[in-house]
Amino acid sequence: MNISKILIVILVIIGLTVAGIYYTGSKKEGLILKTEIQINGSVSGNTTVAEIENITAHIEPYSKIGVPTISGLDAPGVMAVVIHKTQMIGFWTSAPYTGTGIYNITIGLAPDANLKPGDIVSVNVRVVDKKGNNIAIRNEEIRYE
């Protein structure tokens, strides 16, 4: 075989491999909960002040490529978790707390959560100071549509 035919075969193999990886990674594999949390407060020296004013959230499908991963929790931070039938169905997820503002947190739900349309989940949101002490806590129930 000449070099151009070998090159074409290699490119076809690479193309098929990339297409297979993309296809496998883009399949809908589970659910995530996307939140928007409105907080009034501040961080100044050793003092953290916060009031969780509003939580809006919705559940949507995600692909393997977009799966949120487990990471360390921020302190001071805004932390959130999802609870269904008294069980956590996702990992605690957080964002650094810097004071008044809107915080967007995406929580990956466990593959075995088995949520069905109409199910109610509780979103537990906490603001913690730099030592991890709770400054503000709020729960919001949402319906999976």
C-alpha positions as CSV (number, residue, x, y, z in Angstrom):
1,M,0.0,0.0,0.0
2,N,1.2,3.5,-0.7
3,I,1.4,6.1,2.0
4,S,-1.7,8.0,1.0
5,K,-3.9,4.9,1.4
6,I,-2.4,4.2,4.8
7,L,-3.0,7.8,5.8
8,I,-6.6,7.6,4.7
9,V,-7.2,4.4,6.7
10,I,-5.6,6.0,9.8
11,L,-7.8,9.1,9.4
12,V,-10.9,7.0,9.0
13,I,-10.0,5.0,12.2
14,I,-9.4,8.2,14.1
15,G,-12.7,9.8,12.8
16,L,-14.7,6.7,13.8
17,T,-13.1,6.6,17.3
18,V,-13.8,10.3,17.9
19,A,-17.4,9.9,16.7
20,G,-17.9,6.9,19.0
21,I,-16.5,8.8,22.0
22,Y,-18.8,11.8,21.2
23,Y,-21.9,9.6,20.7
24,T,-21.3,7.7,24.0
25,G,-20.6,10.9,25.9
26,S,-23.6,12.8,24.5
27,K,-26.2,10.3,25.5
28,K,-28.6,11.5,28.2
29,E,-27.6,9.6,31.3
30,G,-29.3,11.3,34.2
31,L,-30.6,14.4,35.8
32,I,-29.1,17.6,37.2
33,L,-30.7,20.3,39.3
34,K,-29.8,23.9,38.3
35,T,-30.3,26.5,40.9
36,E,-30.3,30.3,41.1
37,I,-29.9,31.5,44.7
38,Q,-30.4,35.1,45.6
39,I,-28.5,36.2,48.8
40,N,-28.2,39.5,50.6
41,G,-25.2,39.8,52.9
42,S,-21.4,40.4,53.1
43,V,-18.1,39.0,54.1
44,S,-15.8,41.4,56.1
45,G,-12.8,40.1,58.0
46,N,-14.1,37.4,60.4
47,T,-17.7,38.5,60.0
48,T,-20.0,36.8,57.5
49,V,-23.6,38.0,57.2
50,A,-26.2,36.4,54.9
51,E,-29.9,36.0,54.3
52,I,-31.1,33.6,51.6
53,E,-33.9,35.5,49.9
54,N,-34.9,33.3,47.0
55,I,-34.2,29.9,45.5
56,T,-35.3,29.0,42.0
57,A,-34.5,25.6,40.6
58,H,-35.3,23.1,37.9
59,I,-34.3,19.6,37.0
60,E,-33.1,18.7,33.5
61,P,-31.4,15.8,31.8
62,Y,-27.6,15.8,31.3
63,S,-25.1,14.0,29.2
64,K,-22.0,12.2,30.4
65,I,-19.9,15.1,29.0
66,G,-21.8,17.6,31.2
67,V,-21.7,15.7,34.5
68,P,-20.8,17.9,37.5
69,T,-18.0,16.2,39.4
70,I,-17.3,16.0,43.1
71,S,-15.2,18.9,44.4
72,G,-14.2,20.5,47.7
73,L,-16.6,22.7,49.5
74,D,-15.9,26.4,49.7
75,A,-15.8,28.3,53.0
76,P,-17.1,30.9,53.2
77,G,-19.4,29.4,50.6
78,V,-23.0,28.8,49.4
79,M,-23.6,25.1,49.6
80,A,-26.6,23.1,48.2
81,V,-27.8,19.5,48.2
82,V,-31.0,17.8,46.9
83,I,-33.1,15.5,49.1
84,H,-35.9,13.2,48.0
85,K,-37.9,11.0,50.4
86,T,-35.4,11.8,53.3
87,Q,-32.4,10.7,51.2
88,M,-29.7,12.8,49.7
89,I,-29.8,12.2,45.9
90,G,-26.7,14.2,45.0
91,F,-23.5,15.4,46.5
92,W,-23.1,18.7,48.4
93,T,-22.0,21.3,45.9
94,S,-20.8,24.8,46.6
95,A,-19.7,28.2,45.3
96,P,-17.5,30.8,47.0
97,Y,-19.6,33.3,49.0
98,T,-18.6,36.9,48.4
99,G,-21.6,38.8,49.7
100,T,-24.8,40.0,48.1
101,G,-25.5,38.5,44.7
102,I,-27.0,35.6,42.7
103,Y,-25.2,32.3,42.9
104,N,-25.7,29.5,40.3
105,I,-25.1,26.0,41.5
106,T,-25.5,22.9,39.4
107,I,-26.0,19.6,41.4
108,G,-25.5,16.2,39.7
109,L,-28.2,13.8,40.9
110,A,-27.4,10.2,41.7
111,P,-28.1,7.8,38.7
112,D,-30.3,5.7,41.0
113,A,-32.4,8.7,42.2
114,N,-35.4,7.3,40.1
115,L,-37.2,10.6,40.0
116,K,-40.5,10.6,38.1
117,P,-42.5,13.6,36.8
118,G,-44.5,15.0,39.7
119,D,-42.0,14.0,42.4
120,I,-41.2,16.7,45.0
121,V,-37.5,17.3,46.0
122,S,-36.2,19.6,48.7
123,V,-33.3,21.8,47.8
124,N,-31.3,22.6,51.0
125,V,-29.1,25.7,50.7
126,R,-26.7,27.0,53.4
127,V,-24.3,29.9,53.6
128,V,-21.3,29.0,55.8
129,D,-18.5,31.2,57.2
130,K,-14.8,30.5,56.8
131,K,-14.9,28.0,59.6
132,G,-17.8,26.1,58.1
133,N,-20.4,27.3,60.6
134,N,-23.9,27.8,59.2
135,I,-24.9,31.5,58.8
136,A,-28.1,31.0,56.9
137,I,-30.2,27.9,55.9
138,R,-33.2,27.7,53.6
139,N,-35.1,24.8,52.1
140,E,-37.2,25.0,49.0
141,E,-39.4,22.3,47.6
142,I,-39.6,21.9,43.8
143,R,-41.6,19.6,41.6
144,Y,-39.9,17.6,38.9
145,E,-41.8,18.4,35.7
